[in-house]
Amino acid sequence: MVELRRLVAAELASAVDPRVAAMAGAIAALHGKASRAVLFYGSCLREKQLDGLMLDFYLIVSDYRAAYDQRWLAVANRLVPPNVFCFEHHGLTAKYAVLSEDDFARECDVSARTPSVLARFAQPSRLVWAKDDAARTRAVDAVSRAAPALLHLTQPTMSDGEAADPLAIWKKAFAYTYGAELRAERKSRPDAIVEADPERYRQFARAAGFPFPLETTESERRMTDEAWRRFQRRTRRIQMLRLAKASATFTGGVDYIAWKINRHAGTQIRIKPWQRRWPLLAAISLLPRLLRSGAVR
């Protein structure tokens, strides 16, 4: 995996807009000595557009107790990671999720509780702030596990015709991970991510050792597919807990949810004053209608 780690390190070190680096430094400063690294990822990175959008970051901390002045935030982050916060800096808006170094390493590996972090960091990201060389090394090591872990979890579901196609496994992997989350993106989104930079995904698959020396029967493929479906159901239950928690930590969260759904699903959801006052009730009241309409899946 030496070649894969080299690719990951180079990608993480790629230049970003100076405003992104400035925001990352400001986020790290909010959590003081506990801050270890800040990673930038998501649609703003892929599309190279910042203004008028919400940037996505992960803040990696040494431990949760040191990261917060309020003990309940540390407890919430440990029990249902990550905590997610809204942040504004010099005219840009972001949301950032907080994970400890240990939790981040686990969520980038096959032992992940949910596929959310695996999916995000198997895609391109940038390490835009690090406390020191040791923190940088740990972040690179963790991200380097994401791609092979996701591919290893997916390959047993591949048919014989798909087994040697690196783009097919990536598309199937992202279809599984997107299917695990309450998301507003179109069903074509997993394919679009891969097709936006196919050579990158071919290169990362080769460096991860794909195709892996693994032969599976049709019965084993069905069993692995069902295991993914259980993984998806568990992830959705955890996401509901995260949604409840976000009503206390994420200022403007219900407006963000509506904005993202409208952007990706072409809907015209308008948030009412009572929904801003009671964001958890708003989310609960919106969810059934959104699922029925297909705005989220």
KABELBEL-V645592 format. One record per residue. N is the residue number from 0. PHI is phi in radians with two decimals (999 if undefined). PSI is psi in whole degrees, 0 to 359 (999 if undefined). BURIAL is # if it has 9 or more other ideal C-beta (glycine too) atoms within 8 Angstrom, else .. Layout:
n phi psi burial
N PHI PSI BURIAL
N PHI PSI BURIAL
//
This chain:
n phi psi burial
0 999 12 #
1 -1.08 317 .
2 -1.14 321 .
3 -1.12 317 #
4 -1.10 324 #
5 -1.10 317 .
6 -1.10 316 #
7 -1.12 314 #
8 -1.05 318 #
9 -1.16 318 .
10 -1.14 316 #
11 -1.10 330 #
12 -1.52 356 .
13 -1.06 149 .
14 -1.16 150 .
15 -2.25 168 #
16 -0.97 133 .
17 -0.95 333 .
18 -1.19 329 #
19 -1.17 314 #
20 -1.08 321 #
21 -1.13 318 #
22 -1.14 320 #
23 -1.05 317 #
24 -1.10 322 #
25 -1.18 321 #
26 -1.11 314 #
27 -1.03 321 #
28 -1.12 330 .
29 -1.08 332 .
30 -1.95 13 #
31 0.99 221 .
32 -1.16 342 .
33 -1.26 339 #
34 -1.18 131 #
35 -2.03 320 #
36 -2.79 155 #
37 -2.28 127 #
38 -1.98 139 #
39 -1.91 134 #
40 -2.67 180 #
41 1.68 193 #
42 -1.13 326 .
43 -1.15 326 #
44 -1.22 313 #
45 -1.11 318 #
46 -1.58 353 .
47 0.96 41 .
48 -2.30 134 .
49 -2.05 316 #
50 -1.16 132 .
51 1.40 1 .
52 -2.05 173 #
53 -1.89 119 #
54 -1.30 153 #
55 -2.07 128 #
56 -2.34 155 #
57 -2.03 128 #
58 -1.74 123 #
59 -1.78 127 #
60 -2.09 162 #
61 -1.20 314 #
62 -2.79 158 .
63 -1.23 321 #
64 -1.07 321 .
65 -1.30 342 #
66 -1.45 343 #
67 -2.27 148 #
68 -1.37 330 .
69 -1.73 123 .
70 -1.10 326 .
71 -1.11 330 .
72 -1.17 323 #
73 -1.16 318 #
74 -1.12 315 #
75 -1.08 320 #
76 -1.18 325 #
77 -1.29 320 .
78 -1.36 319 .
79 -2.32 73 .
80 -1.29 151 #
81 -1.66 167 #
82 -1.40 146 #
83 -2.22 134 #
84 -2.27 152 #
85 -1.65 146 #
86 -2.61 139 #
87 -2.12 141 .
88 -2.70 119 #
89 0.88 47 .
90 1.50 356 .
91 -1.89 152 #
92 -2.07 142 #
93 -2.49 161 #
94 -2.10 143 #
95 -2.35 140 #
96 -1.80 146 #
97 -1.99 125 #
98 -2.34 147 #
99 -1.30 162 #
100 -1.02 318 #
101 -1.15 315 .
102 -1.16 322 #
103 -1.10 316 #
104 -1.07 318 #
105 -1.15 318 #
106 -1.28 348 #
107 -1.66 10 #
108 -2.17 177 #
109 -1.17 346 .
110 -1.51 8 .
111 -0.99 143 #
112 -1.22 322 .
113 -2.38 162 #
114 -1.49 5 #
115 -1.04 308 #
116 -1.22 319 #
117 -0.91 311 #
118 -1.14 318 #
119 -1.15 320 #
120 -1.72 1 #
121 -1.38 342 #
122 -1.57 171 #
123 -1.07 143 #
124 -2.64 170 #
125 -2.31 136 #
126 -1.57 97 #
127 -1.68 353 #
128 -2.75 137 #
129 -2.49 141 #
130 -1.16 319 .
131 -2.82 181 .
132 -1.11 324 .
133 -1.13 319 .
134 -1.15 321 #
135 -1.10 316 #
136 -1.08 316 .
137 -1.12 321 #
138 -1.13 315 #
139 -1.11 318 #
140 -1.05 316 #
141 -1.14 311 #
142 -1.10 327 #
143 -1.12 341 #
144 -1.45 339 #
145 -1.12 309 #
146 -1.08 308 #
147 -1.10 325 #
148 -1.11 314 #
149 -1.13 319 #
150 -1.19 320 #
151 -1.12 323 #
152 -1.23 335 #
153 -1.65 326 #
154 -0.95 321 #
155 -1.08 346 #
156 -1.57 355 #
157 -1.37 140 #
158 -1.34 168 .
159 -1.03 324 .
160 -1.23 337 .
161 -1.65 345 #
162 -1.03 333 #
163 -1.87 7 .
164 -1.75 107 .
165 -1.11 328 #
166 -1.27 327 #
167 -1.12 320 #
168 -1.22 323 #
169 -1.11 315 #
170 -1.10 320 #
171 -1.20 321 #
172 -1.06 313 #
173 -1.23 330 #
174 -1.10 319 #
175 -1.12 313 #
176 -1.24 322 #
177 -1.14 325 #
178 -1.19 345 .
179 -1.49 349 #
180 -2.05 155 #
181 -1.42 94 .
182 -2.16 153 #
183 -1.66 351 #
184 -1.18 154 .
185 -1.12 160 .
186 -1.12 338 .
187 -1.40 355 .
188 -1.01 314 #
189 -0.99 316 #
190 -1.12 320 #
191 -1.11 323 .
192 -1.06 313 #
193 -1.20 316 #
194 -1.23 343 .
195 -1.22 336 .
196 -2.68 65 .
197 -1.06 325 #
198 -1.15 324 .
199 -1.05 315 .
200 -1.25 325 #
201 -1.08 314 #
202 -1.09 316 #
203 -1.18 323 #
204 -1.12 315 #
205 -1.05 315 #
206 -1.18 334 #
207 -1.42 354 #
208 1.71 10 .
209 -1.32 140 #
210 -1.36 138 .
211 -1.33 150 .
212 -1.28 76 .
213 -2.48 125 .
214 -1.98 132 .
215 -2.21 147 .
216 -1.49 169 .
217 -1.06 322 .
218 -1.11 317 .
219 -1.15 324 #
220 -1.11 318 #
221 -1.11 321 .
222 -1.14 319 .
223 -1.20 322 #
224 -1.09 318 #
225 -1.17 324 .
226 -1.07 320 .
227 -1.10 320 #
228 -1.15 324 .
229 -1.16 319 .
230 -1.00 317 #
231 -1.14 318 #
232 -1.13 318 .
233 -1.10 320 #
234 -1.08 319 #
235 -1.15 323 #
236 -1.11 317 .
237 -1.13 324 #
238 -1.12 326 #
239 -1.12 321 .
240 -1.12 319 #
241 -1.11 322 #
242 -1.09 316 #
243 -1.08 317 .
244 -1.17 321 #
245 -1.11 336 #
246 -1.11 339 #
247 -1.75 340 .
248 -1.92 336 #
249 -1.87 99 #
250 -1.15 129 .
251 1.31 18 .
252 -1.08 320 #
253 -1.18 325 #
254 -1.16 322 #
255 -1.12 316 #
256 -1.04 314 #
257 -1.10 318 #
258 -1.07 316 #
259 -1.19 319 #
260 -1.12 314 #
261 -1.05 320 #
262 -1.15 316 .
263 -1.59 330 #
264 -1.85 356 #
265 1.25 21 .
266 -1.50 175 .
267 -2.25 53 .
268 -1.24 133 #
269 -2.12 129 .
270 -1.49 131 #
271 -1.54 158 .
272 -0.95 319 .
273 -1.13 330 .
274 -1.24 328 #
275 -1.24 326 #
276 -1.26 325 .
277 -2.17 73 .
278 -1.08 326 #
279 -1.17 315 #
280 -1.08 323 .
281 -1.08 314 #
282 -1.09 317 #
283 -1.13 320 .
284 -1.24 329 #
285 -1.37 326 #
286 -1.00 311 #
287 -1.02 319 .
288 -1.15 321 .
289 -1.18 321 #
290 -1.18 318 #
291 -1.11 322 .
292 -1.39 346 .
293 1.47 7 .
294 -1.15 325 #
295 -2.23 157 #
296 -2.31 999 .
//
